Amino acid sequence: MEKWYLMTVVVLIGLTVRWTVSLNSYSGAGKPPMFGDYEAQRHWQEITFNLPVKQWYFNSSDNNLQYWGLDYPPLTAYHSLLCAYVAKFINPDWIALHTSRGYESQAHKLFMRTTVLIADLLIYIPAVVLYCCCLKEISTKKKIANALCILLYPGLILIDYGHFHLGFALWGVLGISCDCDLLGSLAFCLAINYKQMELYHALPFFCFLLGKCFKKGLKGKGFVLLVKLACIVVASFVLCWLPFFTEREQTLQVLRRLFPVDRGLFEDKVANIWCSFNVFLKIKDILPRHIQLIMSFCSTFLSLLPACIKLILQPSSKGFKFTLVSCALSFFLFSFQVHEKSILLVSLPVCLVLSEIPFMSTWFLLVSTFSMLPLLLKDELLMPSVVTTMAFFIACVTSFSIFEKTSEEELQLKSFSISVRKYLPCFTFLSRIIQYLFLISVITMVLLTLMTVTLDPPQKLPDLFSVLVCFVSCLNFLFFLVYFNIIIMWDSKSGRNQKKIS
Amino acid sequence: MAALTIATGTGNWFSALALGVTLLKCLLIPTYHSTDFEVHRNWLAITHSLPISQWYYEATSEWTLDYPPFFAWFEYILSHVAKYFDQEMLNVHNLNYSSSRTLLFQRFSVIFMDVLFVYAVRECCKCIDGKKVGKELTEKPKFILSVLLLWNFGLLIVDHIHFQYNGFLFGLMLLSIARLFQKRHMEGAFLFAVLLHFKHIYLYVAPAYGVYLLRSYCFTANKPDGSIRWKSFSFVRVISLGLVVFLVSALSLGPFLALNQLPQVFSRLFPFKRGLCHAYWAPNFWALYNALDKVLSVIGLKLKFLDPNNIPKASMTSGLVQQFQHTVLPSVTPLATLICTLIAILPSIFCLWFKPQGPRGFLRCLTLCALSSFMFGWHVHEKAILLAILPMRIGKNKDV
């Protein structure tokens, strides 16, 4: 592409910001006995390197599952093994069995940060650059600006424990959008095998590909495509899980580690429905475990079903991306055992639609970063998070002029408004309402951030600020869920044709 | 919404550049910092805790005050803000004190003072005519200059990682250059005089200023062929320039003259005992000279031309800061370096005098003076190359 040098500058800016943020403290630094996610990653390198494959997911004297036991699919384990080989080459003390627990040193931090940066550089960043270059109907400058904004998204910079799975998922989306369905599905299968949370994205992939097969006709090309896709999915799963398919008990144990249904509806404070509900009604304690499971299962699927059915019936690239967003958001809001970091699974698809609805996407991405505030404060990342959020905001505002794109048409709500106006002729103030909501949301977020940082919570309610953050974020997310579903349901072919003509 | 747009400065790429680099500087806060961090903390302590008479005599720490008085006053003002961050950093005996609040304060003070640098860059941009080139933003000279100056990575590394206060000092220099371009010569001269009393390294470029102001400001007109018209000499202008420089110097050195401390101040400002080269050699002529000397001494020893007992023990490559003798080649004295520097800047000075080309000629001469002083000066730091790089940026852009 022309102006490749500008794209290089953008990538270098992204790398610089990531590297400077990684200079800060990491999760669990200096906090024995459990430390944090950083120690978990180091421990997995220790386990995968020193123990045979059959023992990775089992509890034993060498592998205490209570101390950061492996709870991600096999590809994570293989990746940790690869890093362990490099670690062994540099300093075997880092992964020595038992003795390296809680190992902390400057050199080790440099090593861990470098592995993350290389992972980003090899998988995630090329996917972003290629995705932006493949965007249609926008100028080169806008493509580069788009790449800059995606690379500056604070959430992925601050939570830097390697985003292999998001990188693979992005390759999956890229492949499928560019009609390389087989490669796209392969990439996505790898993503699922890396982190099981990618299952949040699985339904849209499935529905979109199924819809494509139906469109091509189930009696001819469509059927061939279906068979090919099925083969690829099965083959990739078998390849990744091969060492664990030898015994039934192995497979079951891995599944038990991946889906810990014993852990309960939610842990800690997370910006989803159940946690917010819990503020008023302690459902976690009232309802029995299996009822909680059924409740979350049903609500999740009820909220995402309309979009998925529409995607099967009318598969389109745009619908696919929006369905990714709404599906992942539904899962985040209603699912079982959701972690705060899972919002990144929603943020990635929103980054992909940044060029189509810049105003709402920027708003969402700001809220998603804000929702992780308690976690970021715990990891002492206040300064980097404020700085990166401001940088991201400035980049979006400068690149997309988002405040000028708040009309109904720009927000993709035109067809919805027209339908509503059939019953309520005075419904003309939708964009006004949305602008005011944005202002209220931003002001609330800034105020809450200031309060959390400067004030001490009252003694009776020590978690007051985290709960408030989660509650406010949850309200925002609910609004976005409704918004994205409206866009999907009211997106019609005629709307698209109109755009082409004009 | 319009208010928010204006507040975020969207329409203005300059604000976006300035804000962007400021945010990057904030991200650089937890990076490595050199001993210069302790140097400035020590100066904060000295100026805050001790009376003026002690400032240039205090030697508890090895990092004694060796900048001119205006910088000392600057540290004094900063120290009054510092006491709200961490009172302990202002204790002279707290050597190597670097609590997180101290770090935060010092880093933020550098970031804050860069406001002057941003303002100066803006003024320099105004001096550039960008109407000839096309509409593409990345091709506009103003944009290129702003990026090269605001996002200058040498300056970022030296100021925000290594830790120094070069940003606002270069701001003063760029501002004085901009004023000279705008034909506001008195302001330019005043700003440069002030700058000299902040950091005397800018003496490197003083000849350029002196000659330019004398030739193009004190002689108000030229003959048609461009040569000097002696009759147009303006005494008023010379005297007013002299007065400005004199007043600034009086303000700066006056208190120390009254205390009879001038020799001490000068010995601190010009420490010739520090040796020809810094611990880490600046890539200048004397580095080549030393290297040649080393190579020759090794060859000489191998071929038995030299007696090992005559070789001095102190080696130039040992990373120490002290005076040496060369083994094979003749030793270099401060006077020798001065003469070399003067010879090197003579051609550009001559051109500036005999064939003045207005501010552009001045800028070229300034860059050459800085570069020559870097090449041949006594005890030059590697960082001094910034003195040549930043004016060169403007020069390049004017020629676009």
Interface residues (C-beta under 8 A of the other chain):
Chain A: L6 T16 V17 T20 V21 L23 N24 M383 P384 V387 T388 M390 A391 F393 I394 V397 T398 S401 F403 E404 T406 Q435
Chain B: M1 A2 L4 T5 T8 T10 W13 A16 L19 G20 L23 L24 C26 L27 L28 I29 P30 T31 T138
